Structure formats: C-alpha cells, structure tokens
C-alpha cells in the first residue's frame, strides 16, 4: 500500500475518557488493545535518517509490517509524508534479513495500541512507556475537525516522532536507555 499520510499526535491524560469520547462520536473499533514492538532500521552511516526517511519493522503478535516513510513536511499543522507499507508473514525473519543486509536497529519503541476509525480517518490510542498518545491520521481538515470534537486545539498538536518525544523524555528524566521499552528507569542520584 502506498499513500501520503498526514497525522498528528495528541497527549492523552485519561485513555478511558478518550475512548468514551470516540465512541460518542461514532468511531468504530478496528483492533482492540494489542502490544507492538517497533524497530527503526538504518545503516551505520544513518543515511535514512539524514535523508529524513524512516524504515520501520513493526511486530504485533502474529502480524508484522515493514514501512518506509519518506521526508516529512508540516501541512496545515499536520505532519505529511509519503508512506509505503507491506504486511509480512515472518516479522522476526525479516528483522534478521535486514541485519544481514547491513541495517541496524537505531531505535526500538514499544506500545500497547488500540485502533479506531471514524469515517475515513484512523485514530489510534498508544499507551507507551513515556505516556499515552493518540494519533489521528487522515486529511488535514478531518484531523482538525476530529481533534476539536475530542476537545483538542491546534496548540495541542504534536508532530514529533516517538524518537523525538523519547529523546525529550530521556533528557528531562535522565534516562540512560536509548530505546523506549517498558521497564525503563530514570537515573537517580541517590
């Protein structure tokens, strides 16, 4: 599947309230809460990162997806970029193949994700080690309209990646881990 994605993230303080608001708006649950393990792959020289591109292998239970995202730009307050994704049969095998091709995992992040759809707009609720975030993906006008109905304004829109959010969290909380995995600990001076 190839398409141009536009998306935002929103910080969600109360996931149960957020899900209730989605249901009130008529959102349809597409996939219940599940665990995802994401591997951002790159070459040693970080040529993908330097070209503002991303290669991600997502393993979610028995399903896996390989995704390429091209350079991004901010469009009407949302992050827009070209995306190509393919479902895989053997995620762990593909991960080994990527390593054999010279790619390495430069960032790994985990989350529990719940997926909804409202009209043609995808809404996910991600419970991560650094907090809860919603992602709204669709047309910029629809993203803004749905965000407003959910009680968010444009000033709440986040266009950072999970790597950027984690790096901010790491710096603020003095976390040593370079990966956003459950069980990370803040550094203590005691």
C-alpha positions in Angstrom: 0.0 0.0 0.0 1.4 3.4 -1.0 -0.2 6.7 0.2 0.6 10.1 1.6 -0.1 10.2 5.3 -1.0 13.3 7.3 -1.1 12.9 11.0 -0.8 14.4 14.4 -0.2 13.1 17.9 -2.1 14.3 21.0 -1.1 13.8 24.6 -3.9 11.8 26.3 -4.2 12.1 30.1 -7.1 9.8 30.6 -7.3 6.9 28.0 -10.7 5.6 29.2 -12.3 9.1 28.8 -10.7 9.4 25.3 -12.1 6.1 24.2 -15.5 7.1 25.6 -15.4 10.3 23.6 -14.5 8.3 20.4 -17.5 6.0 21.0 -19.8 9.0 21.5 -18.6 10.4 18.1 -19.4 7.1 16.4 -15.9 5.7 16.0 -15.6 2.0 15.2 -13.1 -0.2 17.0 -11.0 -1.8 14.3 -8.5 -3.6 16.6 -8.6 -4.0 20.3 -5.6 -3.2 22.6 -2.5 -5.1 21.5 1.2 -5.0 22.0 3.6 -3.6 19.3 7.3 -3.8 19.1 8.8 -1.3 16.6 12.3 -1.4 15.2 13.5 1.7 13.3 16.2 0.4 11.0 19.1 2.3 9.4 22.6 1.8 8.0 25.6 2.5 10.1 26.1 5.9 8.3 22.4 6.8 9.1 21.7 7.6 5.5 17.9 7.1 6.0 17.8 9.5 9.0 19.9 12.0 7.1 17.5 11.9 4.2 14.6 12.5 6.7 13.3 9.0 5.8 12.4 6.0 8.0 12.3 2.2 7.7 10.3 0.6 10.4 9.6 -3.1 11.2 6.5 -3.4 13.4 5.8 -6.7 15.1 2.3 -7.0 16.6 1.6 -10.5 17.7 1.5 -12.8 14.7 1.3 -9.8 12.3 4.2 -7.8 11.1 4.6 -4.8 8.8 7.5 -3.2 7.0 7.0 0.5 6.5 9.0 3.1 4.6 8.3 6.8 5.3 9.8 9.5 3.1 10.7 13.0 4.1 8.1 14.9 6.0 6.8 18.4 6.0 4.2 20.3 8.1 1.0 20.8 6.2 -1.8 22.8 7.8 -0.5 21.9 11.2 -0.1 18.2 10.5 2.9 16.2 9.5 2.6 14.9 5.9 4.8 12.3 4.2 4.8 9.5 1.7 4.3 6.1 3.2 4.6 2.6 1.8 3.7 -0.4 3.9 3.5 -4.2 3.4 2.2 -6.9 5.8 4.7 -9.7 6.4 4.3 -13.3 7.4 7.6 -13.7 9.4 8.5 -10.5 11.2 11.4 -11.9 13.2 12.8 -13.5 10.0 12.6 -10.2 8.1 14.4 -8.5 11.0 17.3 -11.0 10.6 17.3 -10.4 6.8 17.6 -6.6 7.4 20.5 -7.2 9.7 22.2 -9.4 7.1 21.7 -6.5 4.6 23.7 -4.2 6.9 20.9 -2.4 8.6 20.8 -2.0 12.4 18.1 -1.1 14.9 18.8 2.6 15.7 15.7 3.0 17.8 13.2 0.5 19.3 9.9 1.5 20.8 7.1 -0.4 22.4 3.5 0.4 23.0 0.0 -1.0 23.5 -2.2 0.2 20.7 -5.9 0.4 20.2 -7.2 1.3 16.6 -10.4 3.1 15.7 -11.8 4.5 12.5 -14.2 7.5 12.3 -15.4 7.9 8.7 -12.1 7.7 6.6 -9.9 8.9 9.5 -7.8 6.5 11.6 -7.4 7.2 15.3 -5.1 5.2 17.5 -4.6 5.2 21.2 -1.0 4.4 22.1 0.0 3.6 25.7 3.7 4.0 25.8 6.4 3.9 28.5 6.5 7.7 28.4 2.8 8.4 28.4 -0.4 8.0 26.4 -0.8 9.5 22.9 -3.5 9.5 20.3 -2.6 9.6 16.6 -5.1 10.9 14.2 -4.3 10.1 10.5 -6.2 11.3 7.5 -6.9 14.5 5.6 -5.7 17.7 7.4 -9.3 19.1 7.5 -10.7 15.9 9.0 -7.8 15.7 11.5 -8.5 19.2 12.8 -12.3 18.6 12.9 -12.0 15.3 14.9 -9.4 16.7 17.2 -11.7 19.6 18.0 -14.6 17.3 18.7 -12.3 15.4 21.0 -11.6 18.6 22.9 -8.2 19.5 21.5 -7.0 22.7 19.8 -4.2 23.1 17.2 -1.9 24.2 20.0 -2.1 20.6 21.3 -1.0 19.1 18.0 2.3 17.2 18.2 4.2 16.4 15.0 7.2 14.8 16.7 8.1 11.2 16.1 8.3 8.8 19.0 12.1 9.0 18.8 11.9 12.8 19.2 9.4 12.5 22.1 11.5 9.9 23.8 14.7 12.0 23.4 13.0 14.9 25.2 11.8 12.5 27.9 15.3 11.0 28.2 16.9 14.4 28.7 14.2 15.6 31.2 14.3 12.4 33.2 17.9 11.4 32.8 17.0 8.0 31.3 20.0 6.0 30.1 18.3 3.6 27.8 18.4 4.5 24.1 15.2 2.5 23.4 11.6 3.3 24.5 10.7 0.0 26.1 8.5 -0.9 29.0 10.5 -1.0 32.2 12.9 1.9 31.5 14.1 3.7 34.6 15.0 7.3 35.2 18.5 7.9 36.6 18.7 8.6 40.3 21.4 10.5 42.1 20.7 8.5 45.4 
